[in-house]
Amino acid sequence: MAKYSRKDLDNFAAACGLYCGACEARIASGKNDLKQLELMAQRISILTGMSVTAKDMHCEGCQSDIRTLHCRACDIRNCCFSKGFTHCSQCEEFPCQRLKDFNSDAFPHHHEVLKNIQRAREIGINAWLEEQNQRWRCPKCDSNVSWYTEKCPECGAKSPTGFGPSPFGE
C-alpha cells in the first residue's frame, strides 16, 4: 500500500489536533471507495437527522478545500483560521475551552487532541505528522488504518492502535 505524499500529510494536520490520515472518511476518499462513503453518509444521516450523501463525506483533510460536511462547519478550524493560524498549536490561548470540550466529548478519537497538540508543539508539526502516519498503519502490511480499525481491511491483522468499535456503527 502506498504511503501518503508530503502534500497529503500537510492536509492531514487538523487544526484541532486530530490526524486526518486515520479518519474513515479520508481513507475511503483516498481509495475512492464510494460504497464505504455511502455507508458512512447513511450512518451520519441517522445520527444527525440531516440528509447526507457520499459526496458530502468526501474529504482530503482539514487543511484542504475538500472536507466532509461536518468538517466544513468546524468551529475549531474556523476560530483557528480567523486568527491567521492553521493549527491550534500556534495559538497562545491553547488550551481553550472549545478544545477542552472537544477533547472530552462522546467520540474516543477526540480524547487525545490536547495531547496531540502538545506533542506537535514539542517536536514540530511535520515530525508529529510523520509520527502519526507511522502510528496509523497496519504493522503487517503497512496499509492505512482508521481510528476505529480493529482488523486491517487489507490483510486482517489485528490493529494495535484503534479505539475499538466505531461510534458510527458498522
Helices and strands as residue ranges (DSSP letters): H 6-11, G 20-22, H 24-30, H 34-48, H 54-57, H 69-72, H 75-82, G 88-90, H 97-103, G 108-112, H 113-123, H 125-135
